Amino acid sequence: MTYTIAEPCVDVLDKACIEECPVDCIYEGGRMLYIHPDECVDCGACEPVCPVEAIFYEDDVPDEWSDYVKANVDFFDDLGSPGGAAKLGKVAYDPPFIKNLPPMGEE
C-alpha cells in the first residue's frame, strides 16, 4: 500500500507535496503529479499539505477516483524507479487515462 494522487491534482500541479516529501518520490508528469509506489515510505507528510486534497492513502481513495490508483502505477511502467524525482525533473508524459481527461483544475 502507498499514497496516491487523484483527480483534484489534474492540471493544478501545486507541488507543496513535493517540498514536504522526505524521500523525493513525487514525480511531475504533464498534467498531474504521481507518487512512486515503490519509493514511497508511507509517511503521509504529503497528504496534509495538498491544498486541493488530492492525496489519499491507497485504501482511502474515493470510489469515483479509483482509476487514479492504477494511473499512479502506470506512470512508472516505462520510467521504472529513477530513485528520486528531483534529479529527473518534469516528465512530459501522462498515462492515457489522464492524458485523455478534459481540462480541469483551477482557472
Number of C-alpha atoms within 10 A of each C-alpha: 11 18 25 28 26 25 21 19 23 23 19 17 19 15 18 14 23 23 12 17 18 14 14 19 23 26 22 23 20 16 22 23 29 27 27 26 20 15 16 19 15 13 12 17 14 22 21 15 18 20 15 17 14 20 26 19 15 16 13 11 19 12 9 9 13 16 15 22 22 12 20 24 17 18 23 19 11 7 10 12 14 13 14 15 20 14 9 11 11 13 15 9 15 21 19 11 12 21 15 9 12 8 11 13 13 10 6
